[in-house]
Amino acid sequence: MLKMRTFAATAVAAASLTLAVAAATPASATTTNNTCSTWNDGNTFGAYCSEVSPGNYFQAVAHCNNGQTVYGLWHTAGGKIWSYAFCTSVNSSLAGGGIRFQ
């Protein structure tokens, strides 16, 4: 059960990550190299990146069931600190999530 949930969460995160990177990266930019992990439950989306390129910062993004989007704190890649975005802060639950880079 845990392995199945982890796989589903990873698939959602990977799709969101691909969309976030595609939307934020101009066609002429260099290839990105991001080494990230994600976690979620019914209300929260968390992200940790040990390596982010280009740039050096990452942020968790939660898409909530009420249509709002909330953001975790920006953290430095490799800093061993997770970024968490809480849908409970807007009285909702988690619909999906992703990672933003800077």
C-alpha positions, -999 to 999 in steps of 0.1 A, spaced: 0 0 0 28 25 10 47 16 -22 16 22 -43 9 56 -26 46 66 -30 45 57 -67 13 77 -72 27 107 -54 59 104 -74 40 103 -106 19 134 -97 50 152 -85 70 143 -117 42 155 -139 39 187 -119 77 191 -119 78 187 -157 51 213 -161 68 237 -137 101 234 -154 87 236 -189 67 267 -180 96 284 -163 124 275 -187 128 295 -220 136 274 -251 171 287 -253 180 279 -216 204 252 -207 192 218 -196 180 216 -160 195 191 -135 172 188 -105 176 161 -78 144 163 -57 121 143 -35 85 149 -27 61 139 0 23 145 5 -7 135 26 -43 147 22 -35 183 31 2 190 26 28 188 -2 64 188 7 96 190 -14 133 187 -9 160 192 -35 196 183 -30 206 198 -63 190 225 -85 204 238 -117 202 265 -129 196 285 -98 199 272 -63 164 276 -47 133 254 -46 98 258 -32 69 234 -26 36 243 -44 3 228 -34 -28 229 -56 -58 227 -33 -93 213 -39 -109 247 -35 -90 260 -65 -64 280 -46 -26 275 -48 -3 278 -17 34 279 -15 60 267 9 91 286 19 120 290 -5 150 269 6 185 265 -7 192 232 -25 213 208 -4 204 226 28 187 195 42 154 214 48 121 205 33 96 231 19 60 224 28 29 240 14 -3 235 35 -38 235 19 -52 237 55 -40 274 55 -68 281 30 -93 257 46 -89 230 19 -73 197 12 -46 187 -13 -55 181 -50 -18 179 -62 15 195 -60 48 204 -75 81 223 -71 91 258 -82 127 267 -89 146 300 -88 
